[in-house]
Amino acid sequence: MLDWNQNAIDFYEKMGAPVLPDWRIVRMTGDALEQLAASAAK
């Protein structure tokens, strides 16, 4: 679990939100995004 920000985790849990373990945010932009789009169009 990504537990480096325990204050945020506690806040969201108190609001009733589930904390999903092992999630990562990924952002694709520029050339990487264009390559992905081109491969999906094939």
C-alpha positions as CSV (number, residue, x, y, z in Angstrom):
1,M,0.0,0.0,0.0
2,L,1.1,3.5,-0.7
3,D,1.2,4.7,2.9
4,W,3.6,7.6,2.7
5,N,0.8,10.2,3.2
6,Q,-1.0,8.7,6.2
7,N,-2.8,12.0,6.9
8,A,-4.5,11.9,3.5
9,I,-5.4,8.2,3.9
10,D,-7.0,8.9,7.2
11,F,-8.9,11.8,5.8
12,Y,-10.4,9.9,3.0
13,E,-11.2,6.8,5.1
14,K,-13.1,9.1,7.6
15,M,-15.1,10.3,4.7
16,G,-16.0,6.7,3.9
17,A,-13.9,6.4,0.7
18,P,-12.1,3.1,0.1
19,V,-8.4,3.3,-0.2
20,L,-7.3,1.1,-3.0
21,P,-3.9,-0.6,-2.4
22,D,-1.0,-0.6,-4.9
23,W,-2.5,1.9,-7.3
24,R,-0.2,4.1,-9.4
25,I,-1.1,7.2,-11.4
26,V,0.4,7.1,-14.9
27,R,0.4,10.0,-17.4
28,M,1.2,9.5,-21.0
29,T,2.0,12.6,-23.1
30,G,3.8,13.5,-26.3
31,D,5.6,10.9,-28.2
32,A,4.6,8.1,-25.9
33,L,0.9,8.9,-26.3
34,E,1.2,9.2,-30.1
35,Q,2.9,5.8,-30.2
36,L,0.1,4.3,-28.1
37,A,-2.5,5.8,-30.4
38,A,-0.8,4.6,-33.5
39,S,-0.5,1.0,-32.2
40,A,-4.2,1.0,-31.2
41,A,-5.2,2.1,-34.7
42,K,-3.6,-0.9,-36.3
